[in-house]
Amino acid sequence: MTPEFRQKAIAVCDDKIAKKGPGVGLSFYAFFKNRNDEPLLLMQVARWWIETHQLDHFEKAVRIRNMIRSGE
């Protein structure tokens, strides 16, 4: 993931946590608009989520934020 996308993903996680609490879950689709205007980035994040880390469809935003911050 690009540094810019990492920052965006962390901001999305922070926003969800602030609004709904530390138990809120999200999917990787939360980082994208409803349009598929960045298909390569979408696939890169999907591979990171599904293939690399074998995460469930919904994961705790806190966990995802920590993984992204640590560079996993």
C-alpha positions as CSV (number, residue, x, y, z in Angstrom):
1,M,0.0,0.0,0.0
2,T,1.2,3.5,-0.7
3,P,2.0,5.8,2.2
4,E,-0.9,8.0,1.1
5,F,-3.4,5.1,1.2
6,R,-2.1,4.0,4.6
7,Q,-2.8,7.5,6.0
8,K,-6.3,7.5,4.4
9,A,-7.0,4.0,5.8
10,I,-5.9,5.0,9.3
11,A,-8.1,8.1,9.1
12,V,-11.1,6.0,8.1
13,C,-10.5,3.6,11.0
14,D,-10.0,6.5,13.4
15,D,-13.3,8.1,12.2
16,K,-15.3,4.8,12.5
17,I,-13.8,4.2,16.0
18,A,-14.6,7.8,17.1
19,K,-18.2,7.5,15.9
20,K,-19.1,4.0,16.9
21,G,-16.5,2.9,19.5
22,P,-13.6,0.5,19.7
23,G,-15.7,-2.5,18.9
24,V,-16.7,-1.3,15.4
25,G,-16.0,-3.6,12.5
26,L,-15.3,-2.7,8.9
27,S,-14.4,-4.3,5.6
28,F,-11.8,-3.2,3.2
29,Y,-14.5,-1.7,1.1
30,A,-14.8,1.0,3.8
31,F,-11.7,2.6,2.3
32,F,-13.2,3.1,-1.1
33,K,-16.1,5.0,-2.7
34,N,-19.0,3.1,-4.1
35,R,-17.5,3.5,-7.5
36,N,-14.7,1.4,-8.6
37,D,-12.5,4.3,-9.7
38,E,-9.2,2.8,-8.3
39,P,-9.3,-0.9,-9.3
40,L,-5.6,-1.6,-9.0
41,L,-5.5,-0.2,-5.5
42,L,-8.7,-2.0,-4.6
43,M,-7.2,-5.3,-5.6
44,Q,-3.9,-4.5,-3.8
45,V,-5.9,-3.9,-0.6
46,A,-8.1,-7.0,-1.2
47,R,-4.9,-9.1,-1.5
48,W,-3.5,-7.6,1.6
49,W,-6.7,-8.3,3.5
50,I,-7.7,-11.7,2.1
51,E,-4.6,-13.5,0.8
52,T,-1.8,-12.0,3.0
53,H,-3.6,-11.8,6.3
54,Q,-6.6,-14.1,5.8
55,L,-8.9,-11.7,7.6
56,D,-12.6,-12.2,7.8
57,H,-14.9,-9.9,5.7
58,F,-15.5,-7.7,8.8
59,E,-12.7,-7.0,11.2
60,K,-12.3,-4.6,14.2
61,A,-11.2,-1.2,13.0
62,V,-8.8,-1.0,15.9
63,R,-7.0,-4.2,14.7
64,I,-6.8,-3.0,11.1
65,R,-5.5,0.4,12.2
66,N,-2.8,-1.2,14.3
67,M,-1.8,-3.6,11.5
68,I,-1.5,-0.7,9.0
69,R,0.4,1.5,11.5
70,S,2.9,-1.3,12.1
71,G,3.5,-1.8,8.4
72,E,2.0,-5.4,8.2
